[in-house]
């Protein structure tokens, strides 16, 4: 059995669900994980997680923002800083976050830590919008 656990410090998106495939945004690129994958521990970037439940043909999606992924013989464990299922994403709020972050990033008086903060907010908001766009076909 190959199971997926996707959790944050505050909530559980999914636990102990049997999956056939998991696609994750690794820090250095996309990872596709199938049963029998070699053991692995890696960091996550910001982006869409897709997983296909056993016996299903369609993928279920969520958005994660940073974290860790462990792959072992039993499945995939994802501990993300933040994670949202599709139902939790508010497109209007995400679009407003993009506009605010873009505006803030044009401020020449921003300190380095503020630039990093708004770059992260922008990346997270864009990932939310992209995930909604790709899953609403």
mmCIF file of the C-alpha atoms, coordinates in Angstrom:
data_MODEL
# 
_entry.id   MODEL 
# 
loop_
_atom_site.group_PDB 
_atom_site.id 
_atom_site.type_symbol 
_atom_site.label_atom_id 
_atom_site.label_alt_id 
_atom_site.label_comp_id 
_atom_site.label_asym_id 
_atom_site.label_entity_id 
_atom_site.label_seq_id 
_atom_site.pdbx_PDB_ins_code 
_atom_site.Cartn_x 
_atom_site.Cartn_y 
_atom_site.Cartn_z 
_atom_site.occupancy 
_atom_site.B_iso_or_equiv 
_atom_site.pdbx_formal_charge 
_atom_site.auth_seq_id 
_atom_site.auth_comp_id 
_atom_site.auth_asym_id 
_atom_site.auth_atom_id 
_atom_site.pdbx_PDB_model_num 
ATOM 1   C CA . UNK A 1 1   ? 0.000   0.000  0.000   1.00 0.00 ? 1   UNK A CA 1 
ATOM 2   C CA . UNK A 1 2   ? 1.268   3.460  -1.006  1.00 0.00 ? 2   UNK A CA 1 
ATOM 3   C CA . UNK A 1 3   ? -0.318  6.213  1.115   1.00 0.00 ? 3   UNK A CA 1 
ATOM 4   C CA . UNK A 1 4   ? -0.184  10.006 1.220   1.00 0.00 ? 4   UNK A CA 1 
ATOM 5   C CA . UNK A 1 5   ? -0.133  12.160 4.331   1.00 0.00 ? 5   UNK A CA 1 
ATOM 6   C CA . UNK A 1 6   ? -0.302  15.907 3.645   1.00 0.00 ? 6   UNK A CA 1 
ATOM 7   C CA . UNK A 1 7   ? -0.283  18.006 6.807   1.00 0.00 ? 7   UNK A CA 1 
ATOM 8   C CA . UNK A 1 8   ? 0.725   21.380 8.191   1.00 0.00 ? 8   UNK A CA 1 
ATOM 9   C CA . UNK A 1 9   ? 1.413   22.301 11.797  1.00 0.00 ? 9   UNK A CA 1 
ATOM 10  C CA . UNK A 1 10  ? -2.207  23.520 12.004  1.00 0.00 ? 10  UNK A CA 1 
ATOM 11  C CA . UNK A 1 11  ? -4.246  21.038 9.955   1.00 0.00 ? 11  UNK A CA 1 
ATOM 12  C CA . UNK A 1 12  ? -4.476  17.836 7.978   1.00 0.00 ? 12  UNK A CA 1 
ATOM 13  C CA . UNK A 1 13  ? -5.296  18.040 4.276   1.00 0.00 ? 13  UNK A CA 1 
ATOM 14  C CA . UNK A 1 14  ? -5.253  14.278 3.841   1.00 0.00 ? 14  UNK A CA 1 
ATOM 15  C CA . UNK A 1 15  ? -3.968  11.378 5.913   1.00 0.00 ? 15  UNK A CA 1 
ATOM 16  C CA . UNK A 1 16  ? -3.479  7.718  5.147   1.00 0.00 ? 16  UNK A CA 1 
ATOM 17  C CA . UNK A 1 17  ? -5.195  7.856  1.756   1.00 0.00 ? 17  UNK A CA 1 
ATOM 18  C CA . UNK A 1 18  ? -4.073  5.220  -0.705  1.00 0.00 ? 18  UNK A CA 1 
ATOM 19  C CA . UNK A 1 19  ? -2.670  6.806  -3.864  1.00 0.00 ? 19  UNK A CA 1 
ATOM 20  C CA . UNK A 1 20  ? -1.231  5.658  -7.170  1.00 0.00 ? 20  UNK A CA 1 
ATOM 21  C CA . UNK A 1 21  ? 0.744   8.808  -7.961  1.00 0.00 ? 21  UNK A CA 1 
ATOM 22  C CA . UNK A 1 22  ? 1.829   12.054 -6.273  1.00 0.00 ? 22  UNK A CA 1 
ATOM 23  C CA . UNK A 1 23  ? 3.265   15.119 -8.031  1.00 0.00 ? 23  UNK A CA 1 
ATOM 24  C CA . UNK A 1 24  ? 4.987   17.695 -5.818  1.00 0.00 ? 24  UNK A CA 1 
ATOM 25  C CA . UNK A 1 25  ? 6.773   21.034 -6.237  1.00 0.00 ? 25  UNK A CA 1 
ATOM 26  C CA . UNK A 1 26  ? 10.263  20.191 -5.030  1.00 0.00 ? 26  UNK A CA 1 
ATOM 27  C CA . UNK A 1 27  ? 12.535  23.093 -4.164  1.00 0.00 ? 27  UNK A CA 1 
ATOM 28  C CA . UNK A 1 28  ? 14.600  22.303 -7.263  1.00 0.00 ? 28  UNK A CA 1 
ATOM 29  C CA . UNK A 1 29  ? 11.844  21.086 -9.559  1.00 0.00 ? 29  UNK A CA 1 
ATOM 30  C CA . UNK A 1 30  ? 8.785   18.926 -9.874  1.00 0.00 ? 30  UNK A CA 1 
ATOM 31  C CA . UNK A 1 31  ? 8.804   15.432 -8.379  1.00 0.00 ? 31  UNK A CA 1 
ATOM 32  C CA . UNK A 1 32  ? 6.615   12.571 -9.571  1.00 0.00 ? 32  UNK A CA 1 
ATOM 33  C CA . UNK A 1 33  ? 6.314   9.789  -7.017  1.00 0.00 ? 33  UNK A CA 1 
ATOM 34  C CA . UNK A 1 34  ? 4.984   6.320  -7.746  1.00 0.00 ? 34  UNK A CA 1 
ATOM 35  C CA . UNK A 1 35  ? 4.816   3.159  -5.636  1.00 0.00 ? 35  UNK A CA 1 
ATOM 36  C CA . UNK A 1 36  ? 8.292   1.656  -5.377  1.00 0.00 ? 36  UNK A CA 1 
ATOM 37  C CA . UNK A 1 37  ? 10.048  5.053  -5.487  1.00 0.00 ? 37  UNK A CA 1 
ATOM 38  C CA . UNK A 1 38  ? 13.444  5.070  -3.796  1.00 0.00 ? 38  UNK A CA 1 
ATOM 39  C CA . UNK A 1 39  ? 13.484  6.479  -0.252  1.00 0.00 ? 39  UNK A CA 1 
ATOM 40  C CA . UNK A 1 40  ? 13.918  10.242 -0.303  1.00 0.00 ? 40  UNK A CA 1 
ATOM 41  C CA . UNK A 1 41  ? 13.808  13.301 1.931   1.00 0.00 ? 41  UNK A CA 1 
ATOM 42  C CA . UNK A 1 42  ? 13.634  16.671 0.212   1.00 0.00 ? 42  UNK A CA 1 
ATOM 43  C CA . UNK A 1 43  ? 12.469  20.237 0.672   1.00 0.00 ? 43  UNK A CA 1 
ATOM 44  C CA . UNK A 1 44  ? 9.395   21.611 -1.058  1.00 0.00 ? 44  UNK A CA 1 
ATOM 45  C CA . UNK A 1 45  ? 8.903   24.810 -2.943  1.00 0.00 ? 45  UNK A CA 1 
ATOM 46  C CA . UNK A 1 46  ? 5.664   26.683 -3.515  1.00 0.00 ? 46  UNK A CA 1 
ATOM 47  C CA . UNK A 1 47  ? 3.148   25.176 -5.882  1.00 0.00 ? 47  UNK A CA 1 
ATOM 48  C CA . UNK A 1 48  ? 0.559   22.611 -6.684  1.00 0.00 ? 48  UNK A CA 1 
ATOM 49  C CA . UNK A 1 49  ? 0.470   19.125 -5.216  1.00 0.00 ? 49  UNK A CA 1 
ATOM 50  C CA . UNK A 1 50  ? -1.496  16.632 -7.264  1.00 0.00 ? 50  UNK A CA 1 
ATOM 51  C CA . UNK A 1 51  ? -2.392  13.140 -6.181  1.00 0.00 ? 51  UNK A CA 1 
ATOM 52  C CA . UNK A 1 52  ? -4.371  10.363 -7.794  1.00 0.00 ? 52  UNK A CA 1 
ATOM 53  C CA . UNK A 1 53  ? -6.317  8.171  -5.428  1.00 0.00 ? 53  UNK A CA 1 
ATOM 54  C CA . UNK A 1 54  ? -6.125  4.416  -5.944  1.00 0.00 ? 54  UNK A CA 1 
ATOM 55  C CA . UNK A 1 55  ? -8.541  3.356  -8.681  1.00 0.00 ? 55  UNK A CA 1 
ATOM 56  C CA . UNK A 1 56  ? -9.191  6.942  -9.829  1.00 0.00 ? 56  UNK A CA 1 
ATOM 57  C CA . UNK A 1 57  ? -8.202  8.566  -13.114 1.00 0.00 ? 57  UNK A CA 1 
ATOM 58  C CA . UNK A 1 58  ? -8.523  12.210 -12.022 1.00 0.00 ? 58  UNK A CA 1 
ATOM 59  C CA . UNK A 1 59  ? -6.069  14.042 -9.813  1.00 0.00 ? 59  UNK A CA 1 
ATOM 60  C CA . UNK A 1 60  ? -6.962  15.907 -6.631  1.00 0.00 ? 60  UNK A CA 1 
ATOM 61  C CA . UNK A 1 61  ? -5.029  19.142 -6.117  1.00 0.00 ? 61  UNK A CA 1 
ATOM 62  C CA . UNK A 1 62  ? -3.849  21.319 -3.261  1.00 0.00 ? 62  UNK A CA 1 
ATOM 63  C CA . UNK A 1 63  ? -1.373  24.168 -2.883  1.00 0.00 ? 63  UNK A CA 1 
ATOM 64  C CA . UNK A 1 64  ? 1.634   23.973 -0.577  1.00 0.00 ? 64  UNK A CA 1 
ATOM 65  C CA . UNK A 1 65  ? 4.086   26.607 0.521   1.00 0.00 ? 65  UNK A CA 1 
ATOM 66  C CA . UNK A 1 66  ? 7.445   25.260 1.530   1.00 0.00 ? 66  UNK A CA 1 
ATOM 67  C CA . UNK A 1 67  ? 8.069   22.284 3.739   1.00 0.00 ? 67  UNK A CA 1 
ATOM 68  C CA . UNK A 1 68  ? 9.468   18.784 3.620   1.00 0.00 ? 68  UNK A CA 1 
ATOM 69  C CA . UNK A 1 69  ? 8.647   15.552 1.847   1.00 0.00 ? 69  UNK A CA 1 
ATOM 70  C CA . UNK A 1 70  ? 9.664   12.069 2.905   1.00 0.00 ? 70  UNK A CA 1 
ATOM 71  C CA . UNK A 1 71  ? 9.193   9.085  0.624   1.00 0.00 ? 71  UNK A CA 1 
ATOM 72  C CA . UNK A 1 72  ? 9.484   5.614  2.096   1.00 0.00 ? 72  UNK A CA 1 
ATOM 73  C CA . UNK A 1 73  ? 8.308   2.114  1.210   1.00 0.00 ? 73  UNK A CA 1 
ATOM 74  C CA . UNK A 1 74  ? 4.851   2.874  2.611   1.00 0.00 ? 74  UNK A CA 1 
ATOM 75  C CA . UNK A 1 75  ? 4.209   6.163  0.835   1.00 0.00 ? 75  UNK A CA 1 
ATOM 76  C CA . UNK A 1 76  ? 4.688   9.905  0.944   1.00 0.00 ? 76  UNK A CA 1 
ATOM 77  C CA . UNK A 1 77  ? 4.676   12.166 4.003   1.00 0.00 ? 77  UNK A CA 1 
ATOM 78  C CA . UNK A 1 78  ? 4.430   15.896 3.348   1.00 0.00 ? 78  UNK A CA 1 
ATOM 79  C CA . UNK A 1 79  ? 4.825   18.445 6.137   1.00 0.00 ? 79  UNK A CA 1 
ATOM 80  C CA . UNK A 1 80  ? 4.159   21.841 4.605   1.00 0.00 ? 80  UNK A CA 1 
ATOM 81  C CA . UNK A 1 81  ? 4.436   25.273 6.168   1.00 0.00 ? 81  UNK A CA 1 
ATOM 82  C CA . UNK A 1 82  ? 1.018   26.002 4.670   1.00 0.00 ? 82  UNK A CA 1 
ATOM 83  C CA . UNK A 1 83  ? -1.344  23.928 2.552   1.00 0.00 ? 83  UNK A CA 1 
ATOM 84  C CA . UNK A 1 84  ? -4.765  24.565 1.094   1.00 0.00 ? 84  UNK A CA 1 
ATOM 85  C CA . UNK A 1 85  ? -7.208  22.294 -0.645  1.00 0.00 ? 85  UNK A CA 1 
ATOM 86  C CA . UNK A 1 86  ? -8.927  23.672 -3.744  1.00 0.00 ? 86  UNK A CA 1 
ATOM 87  C CA . UNK A 1 87  ? -12.078 24.354 -1.717  1.00 0.00 ? 87  UNK A CA 1 
ATOM 88  C CA . UNK A 1 88  ? -10.137 26.610 0.657   1.00 0.00 ? 88  UNK A CA 1 
ATOM 89  C CA . UNK A 1 89  ? -8.687  28.890 -2.026  1.00 0.00 ? 89  UNK A CA 1 
ATOM 90  C CA . UNK A 1 90  ? -10.444 32.220 -2.587  1.00 0.00 ? 90  UNK A CA 1 
ATOM 91  C CA . UNK A 1 91  ? -9.584  33.495 -6.081  1.00 0.00 ? 91  UNK A CA 1 
ATOM 92  C CA . UNK A 1 92  ? -10.486 37.125 -5.296  1.00 0.00 ? 92  UNK A CA 1 
ATOM 93  C CA . UNK A 1 93  ? -8.309  37.094 -2.194  1.00 0.00 ? 93  UNK A CA 1 
ATOM 94  C CA . UNK A 1 94  ? -5.420  35.520 -4.128  1.00 0.00 ? 94  UNK A CA 1 
ATOM 95  C CA . UNK A 1 95  ? -5.709  38.105 -6.902  1.00 0.00 ? 95  UNK A CA 1 
ATOM 96  C CA . UNK A 1 96  ? -5.755  40.908 -4.315  1.00 0.00 ? 96  UNK A CA 1 
ATOM 97  C CA . UNK A 1 97  ? -2.637  39.411 -2.697  1.00 0.00 ? 97  UNK A CA 1 
ATOM 98  C CA . UNK A 1 98  ? -0.873  39.415 -6.089  1.00 0.00 ? 98  UNK A CA 1 
ATOM 99  C CA . UNK A 1 99  ? -1.716  43.082 -6.647  1.00 0.00 ? 99  UNK A CA 1 
ATOM 100 C CA . UNK A 1 100 ? -0.608  44.081 -3.136  1.00 0.00 ? 100 UNK A CA 1 
ATOM 101 C CA . UNK A 1 101 ? 2.675   42.155 -3.344  1.00 0.00 ? 101 UNK A CA 1 
ATOM 102 C CA . UNK A 1 102 ? 3.467   43.566 -6.789  1.00 0.00 ? 102 UNK A CA 1 
ATOM 103 C CA . UNK A 1 103 ? 2.768   47.087 -5.544  1.00 0.00 ? 103 UNK A CA 1 
ATOM 104 C CA . UNK A 1 104 ? 4.909   46.635 -2.449  1.00 0.00 ? 104 UNK A CA 1 
ATOM 105 C CA . UNK A 1 105 ? 7.797   45.220 -4.506  1.00 0.00 ? 105 UNK A CA 1 
ATOM 106 C CA . UNK A 1 106 ? 7.966   48.460 -6.529  1.00 0.00 ? 106 UNK A CA 1 
ATOM 107 C CA . UNK A 1 107 ? 8.736   50.457 -3.360  1.00 0.00 ? 107 UNK A CA 1 
ATOM 108 C CA . UNK A 1 108 ? 12.420  51.430 -3.589  1.00 0.00 ? 108 UNK A CA 1 
ATOM 109 C CA . UNK A 1 109 ? 12.574  51.860 0.191   1.00 0.00 ? 109 UNK A CA 1 
ATOM 110 C CA . UNK A 1 110 ? 11.925  48.212 1.015   1.00 0.00 ? 110 UNK A CA 1 
ATOM 111 C CA . UNK A 1 111 ? 14.522  46.519 3.132   1.00 0.00 ? 111 UNK A CA 1 
ATOM 112 C CA . UNK A 1 112 ? 15.913  43.143 2.047   1.00 0.00 ? 112 UNK A CA 1 
ATOM 113 C CA . UNK A 1 113 ? 13.782  41.160 4.499   1.00 0.00 ? 113 UNK A CA 1 
ATOM 114 C CA . UNK A 1 114 ? 10.643  42.967 3.262   1.00 0.00 ? 114 UNK A CA 1 
ATOM 115 C CA . UNK A 1 115 ? 11.533  42.199 -0.358  1.00 0.00 ? 115 UNK A CA 1 
ATOM 116 C CA . UNK A 1 116 ? 11.842  38.519 0.514   1.00 0.00 ? 116 UNK A CA 1 
ATOM 117 C CA . UNK A 1 117 ? 8.538   38.624 2.420   1.00 0.00 ? 117 UNK A CA 1 
ATOM 118 C CA . UNK A 1 118 ? 6.614   40.106 -0.514  1.00 0.00 ? 118 UNK A CA 1 
ATOM 119 C CA . UNK A 1 119 ? 8.310   37.843 -3.043  1.00 0.00 ? 119 UNK A CA 1 
ATOM 120 C CA . UNK A 1 120 ? 7.113   34.855 -0.996  1.00 0.00 ? 120 UNK A CA 1 
ATOM 121 C CA . UNK A 1 121 ? 3.591   36.278 -0.739  1.00 0.00 ? 121 UNK A CA 1 
ATOM 122 C CA . UNK A 1 122 ? 3.540   36.858 -4.502  1.00 0.00 ? 122 UNK A CA 1 
ATOM 123 C CA . UNK A 1 123 ? 4.741   33.355 -5.276  1.00 0.00 ? 123 UNK A CA 1 
ATOM 124 C CA . UNK A 1 124 ? 2.152   31.789 -2.940  1.00 0.00 ? 124 UNK A CA 1 
ATOM 125 C CA . UNK A 1 125 ? -0.718  33.858 -4.391  1.00 0.00 ? 125 UNK A CA 1 
ATOM 126 C CA . UNK A 1 126 ? 0.311   33.027 -7.959  1.00 0.00 ? 126 UNK A CA 1 
ATOM 127 C CA . UNK A 1 127 ? 0.439   29.318 -7.073  1.00 0.00 ? 127 UNK A CA 1 
ATOM 128 C CA . UNK A 1 128 ? -3.116  29.531 -5.729  1.00 0.00 ? 128 UNK A CA 1 
ATOM 129 C CA . UNK A 1 129 ? -4.378  31.169 -8.913  1.00 0.00 ? 129 UNK A CA 1 
ATOM 130 C CA . UNK A 1 130 ? -2.497  28.729 -11.150 1.00 0.00 ? 130 UNK A CA 1 
ATOM 131 C CA . UNK A 1 131 ? -3.900  25.755 -9.236  1.00 0.00 ? 131 UNK A CA 1 
ATOM 132 C CA . UNK A 1 132 ? -7.464  27.070 -9.519  1.00 0.00 ? 132 UNK A CA 1 
ATOM 133 C CA . UNK A 1 133 ? -6.961  27.709 -13.254 1.00 0.00 ? 133 UNK A CA 1 
ATOM 134 C CA . UNK A 1 134 ? -5.568  24.246 -13.961 1.00 0.00 ? 134 UNK A CA 1 
ATOM 135 C CA . UNK A 1 135 ? -8.227  22.415 -11.983 1.00 0.00 ? 135 UNK A CA 1 
ATOM 136 C CA . UNK A 1 136 ? -11.298 24.267 -13.232 1.00 0.00 ? 136 UNK A CA 1 
ATOM 137 C CA . UNK A 1 137 ? -11.343 22.832 -16.745 1.00 0.00 ? 137 UNK A CA 1 
# 
